[in-house]
Amino acid sequence: MRQLVIDTETTGLDPKQGHRIIEFAALEFVDRRPSGRHLHLKLDPQREIDAAASEIHGMTWEDLKGQPAFGDAAAEIVDFVRGAEWVIHNAPFDVAFLDADFTRVDLPTCDKLASRIVDTLAMAREIWPGKRNNLDALCERHGVDHAHRTLHGALLDAQLLAEVYLAMTRGQEALMMDLPAPTIAGARTLPGSGGGARPPLLVVAPTDEEEAAHRRYLEDLDRASRGACVWLAVERNGAATAGDPPPAT
């Protein structure tokens, strides 16, 4: 599956007031692994940037004069993003700006370009209702280093969101390193697993910290699914069965 983690920076908050995209970034993942491909563009908005927006991303119109206008780069953006699943934090904001700029140059809107749009802000609000769920808060919650994020930037924010999204969806397999078998602590060889040309089958016991992290994940999943976590349901049913009185004879 092809996924793109996408972020934009803009001249203001509302495309209906003529605000424009000034920076676009998309990082490509294939089967939840970074492919190494990305698209990053800075764009001349051909208008002033609100002071409040400049305080967030640090860019002024003077910084962007000489960059291509959105219309000059739009075909490249469409070619890169078409057909992929998009992962965006607060997707309605970015989609509204992209739709406005695509429509302005007679190109398809996001719903026709993306196979699906995943809003990580909506996901986070489901899992942690009532908590801060902006990108900085999610980085802190998942142990993603964001100390260098003093200003917003489309490429940096997409990189941070990619790490957060993999953590939120428990995609750690995309970040694992191949380790030689002898270096794996706690590994043991199952009896009868050797023989022939096949390497021994190793079983790695979880640490206490890993078991605690897994428990927290199940509880988050149970909250997000409103009590439909299968593992905890089995555990609850097992506990209930164990406490039932024996049938009458």
C-alpha positions as CSV (number, residue, x, y, z in Angstrom):
1,M,0.0,0.0,0.0
2,R,1.3,3.5,-0.9
3,Q,0.8,6.2,1.7
4,L,1.8,9.8,1.8
5,V,2.3,11.8,5.0
6,I,1.3,15.4,3.9
7,D,1.6,18.8,5.5
8,T,1.2,22.4,4.2
9,E,2.0,25.9,5.5
10,T,-0.2,28.8,4.4
11,T,-0.6,32.6,4.4
12,G,-3.4,32.5,6.9
13,L,-6.3,30.4,8.2
14,D,-9.1,30.6,5.6
15,P,-8.8,29.8,1.9
16,K,-12.2,31.4,1.4
17,Q,-10.5,34.7,2.3
18,G,-8.0,34.2,-0.5
19,H,-5.2,32.7,1.6
20,R,-2.8,30.4,-0.2
21,I,-0.4,27.5,0.3
22,I,3.2,28.6,0.7
23,E,4.8,25.2,1.5
24,F,3.9,21.6,0.6
25,A,5.5,18.4,1.7
26,A,4.7,14.8,1.1
27,L,6.7,11.8,2.3
28,E,6.1,8.4,0.6
29,F,5.7,5.1,2.5
30,V,5.1,1.8,0.8
31,D,3.8,-1.0,3.0
32,R,4.4,1.2,6.0
33,R,8.1,1.6,5.2
34,P,9.7,4.9,4.0
35,S,10.5,4.6,0.3
36,G,13.0,7.5,0.3
37,R,10.8,9.5,-2.1
38,H,9.3,12.8,-1.1
39,L,8.1,16.0,-2.6
40,H,8.9,19.3,-0.9
41,L,8.0,22.7,-2.5
42,K,8.0,26.3,-1.4
43,L,5.6,28.5,-3.3
44,D,5.1,32.2,-4.0
45,P,1.6,33.0,-2.7
46,Q,1.5,36.2,-4.8
47,R,0.0,38.0,-1.7
48,E,1.0,39.1,1.7
49,I,1.3,36.6,4.6
50,D,-0.7,37.3,7.8
51,A,1.6,38.3,10.7
52,A,0.1,35.7,12.9
53,A,0.9,33.0,10.3
54,S,4.5,34.3,9.9
55,E,4.9,33.9,13.7
56,I,4.0,30.2,13.3
57,H,6.2,29.2,10.3
58,G,8.7,32.1,10.2
59,M,8.2,32.9,6.5
60,T,7.2,36.2,4.8
61,W,6.2,37.0,1.3
62,E,9.7,38.5,0.7
63,D,11.2,35.1,1.5
64,L,9.1,33.4,-1.2
65,K,9.3,35.7,-4.1
66,G,11.0,33.9,-6.9
67,Q,9.6,30.5,-6.0
68,P,7.1,29.0,-8.3
69,A,3.4,29.9,-7.9
70,F,1.1,27.1,-7.0
71,G,-0.2,26.9,-10.6
72,D,3.3,26.3,-11.9
73,A,3.8,23.4,-9.4
74,A,0.3,21.9,-9.3
75,A,0.8,19.3,-12.0
76,E,3.9,17.9,-10.2
77,I,1.9,17.8,-6.9
78,V,-1.0,15.9,-8.6
79,D,1.3,13.4,-10.2
80,F,3.0,12.6,-6.9
81,V,-0.1,12.4,-4.7
82,R,-2.6,10.7,-7.0
83,G,-3.9,7.3,-5.9
84,A,-2.2,7.1,-2.5
85,E,-3.7,7.1,1.0
86,W,-3.0,10.5,2.6
87,V,-2.1,10.9,6.2
88,I,-2.6,14.4,7.5
89,H,-2.9,16.0,11.0
90,N,-6.1,18.1,11.1
91,A,-6.9,17.0,7.5
92,P,-9.8,19.4,6.9
93,F,-7.5,22.4,7.2
94,D,-5.0,21.1,4.6
95,V,-7.6,19.6,2.3
96,A,-9.6,22.9,2.2
97,F,-6.4,24.8,1.1
98,L,-5.5,22.1,-1.4
99,D,-9.0,22.0,-2.9
100,A,-9.1,25.8,-3.2
101,D,-5.7,25.9,-5.0
102,F,-6.4,22.9,-7.2
103,T,-9.8,24.3,-8.2
104,R,-8.2,27.7,-9.0
105,V,-6.0,26.0,-11.7
106,D,-8.8,23.5,-12.9
107,L,-7.3,20.4,-11.4
108,P,-9.1,17.6,-9.5
109,T,-9.8,18.1,-5.9
110,C,-8.5,15.9,-3.0
111,D,-11.4,13.5,-2.9
112,K,-10.7,12.5,-6.6
113,L,-6.9,12.3,-6.0
114,A,-6.6,10.4,-2.7
115,S,-7.6,6.8,-2.3
116,R,-8.4,7.6,1.3
117,I,-7.6,10.5,3.7
118,V,-6.6,9.6,7.3
119,D,-6.9,12.4,9.9
120,T,-4.5,11.8,12.7
121,L,-6.0,14.5,14.8
122,A,-9.4,12.8,14.7
123,M,-7.7,9.5,15.5
124,A,-6.0,11.0,18.5
125,R,-9.2,12.6,19.8
126,E,-10.9,9.2,19.7
127,I,-8.0,7.6,21.6
128,W,-7.3,10.5,24.1
129,P,-10.5,12.5,24.4
130,G,-10.1,15.8,26.3
131,K,-6.3,15.8,26.1
132,R,-4.0,18.0,24.0
133,N,-3.6,16.3,20.6
134,N,-1.6,18.7,18.6
135,L,1.6,17.4,16.9
136,D,3.9,18.5,19.8
137,A,1.7,16.7,22.4
138,L,1.6,13.6,20.3
139,C,5.4,13.6,19.8
140,E,5.8,13.8,23.6
141,R,3.2,11.1,24.2
142,H,5.0,8.7,21.8
143,G,8.6,9.6,22.6
144,V,9.3,11.3,19.3
145,D,12.1,13.9,19.6
146,H,10.7,17.3,18.5
147,A,13.1,19.6,20.4
148,H,14.3,21.1,17.1
149,R,10.8,22.2,16.1
150,T,10.9,25.8,17.1
151,L,8.8,26.8,14.1
152,H,6.3,24.9,12.0
153,G,7.6,23.7,8.6
154,A,5.8,21.4,6.1
155,L,8.8,19.0,5.7
156,L,9.7,18.8,9.3
157,D,6.1,18.4,10.5
158,A,5.5,15.7,7.9
159,Q,8.6,13.8,9.2
160,L,7.5,14.1,12.8
161,L,3.9,13.1,11.9
162,A,5.2,10.0,10.0
163,E,6.9,8.8,13.3
164,V,3.8,9.6,15.3
165,Y,1.5,7.9,12.9
166,L,3.6,4.7,12.9
167,A,3.5,4.8,16.7
168,M,-0.2,5.5,16.9
169,T,-1.0,2.6,14.6
170,R,1.6,0.4,16.2
171,G,3.7,0.2,13.0
172,Q,7.0,-0.3,14.8
173,E,7.9,-3.0,12.3
174,A,8.7,-0.2,9.9
175,L,11.4,1.0,12.2
176,M,13.0,-2.3,13.3
177,M,16.6,-3.1,12.5
178,D,17.8,-6.5,11.4
179,L,19.8,-7.9,14.3
180,P,21.9,-11.0,14.2
181,A,20.3,-13.8,16.2
182,P,23.1,-14.1,18.9
183,T,22.6,-10.5,20.0
184,I,19.0,-10.9,20.9
185,A,18.7,-10.9,24.7
186,G,16.5,-13.5,26.2
187,A,16.2,-15.6,23.0
188,R,16.0,-19.3,23.3
189,T,15.8,-22.1,20.8
190,L,12.7,-24.2,20.7
191,P,13.4,-28.0,20.9
192,G,13.3,-29.6,17.5
193,S,13.4,-26.3,15.7
194,G,16.9,-27.0,14.3
195,G,17.8,-29.4,11.6
196,G,18.3,-29.2,7.9
197,A,19.3,-25.9,6.5
198,R,16.8,-23.9,8.5
199,P,18.1,-21.7,11.2
200,P,16.9,-22.2,14.8
201,L,13.6,-20.7,15.7
202,L,14.1,-18.0,18.3
203,V,11.5,-17.0,20.9
204,V,12.1,-13.6,22.5
205,A,10.4,-13.1,25.9
206,P,9.1,-9.5,26.4
207,T,10.5,-7.4,29.1
208,D,8.4,-6.0,32.0
209,E,8.4,-2.6,30.2
210,E,7.3,-4.1,27.0
211,E,4.5,-6.0,28.7
212,A,3.4,-2.7,30.4
213,A,3.5,-0.9,27.1
214,H,1.4,-3.6,25.4
215,R,-1.1,-3.4,28.3
216,R,-1.4,0.4,27.8
217,Y,-1.9,-0.2,24.0
218,L,-4.8,-2.7,24.7
219,E,-6.4,-0.2,27.1
220,D,-6.1,2.6,24.5
221,L,-7.5,0.3,21.8
222,D,-10.4,-0.7,24.1
223,R,-11.3,3.0,24.7
224,A,-11.0,3.9,21.1
225,S,-13.3,0.9,20.1
226,R,-15.7,1.5,22.9
227,G,-15.0,-1.8,24.7
228,A,-14.6,-3.9,21.5
229,C,-10.9,-4.9,22.1
230,V,-11.0,-8.7,21.5
231,W,-8.0,-9.4,23.8
232,L,-9.5,-7.6,26.8
233,A,-12.9,-9.1,26.1
234,V,-11.4,-12.6,26.2
235,E,-9.6,-11.7,29.4
236,R,-12.8,-10.4,31.0
237,N,-14.8,-13.4,29.9
238,G,-12.1,-15.7,31.2
239,A,-12.1,-14.0,34.6
240,A,-15.9,-14.1,34.7
241,T,-15.8,-17.8,33.9
242,A,-13.2,-18.5,36.5
243,G,-15.4,-16.9,39.1
244,D,-18.6,-18.7,38.1
245,P,-19.9,-21.3,40.6
246,P,-19.7,-24.9,39.3
247,P,-22.8,-26.2,37.6
248,A,-25.2,-28.1,39.8
249,T,-25.1,-31.9,39.5
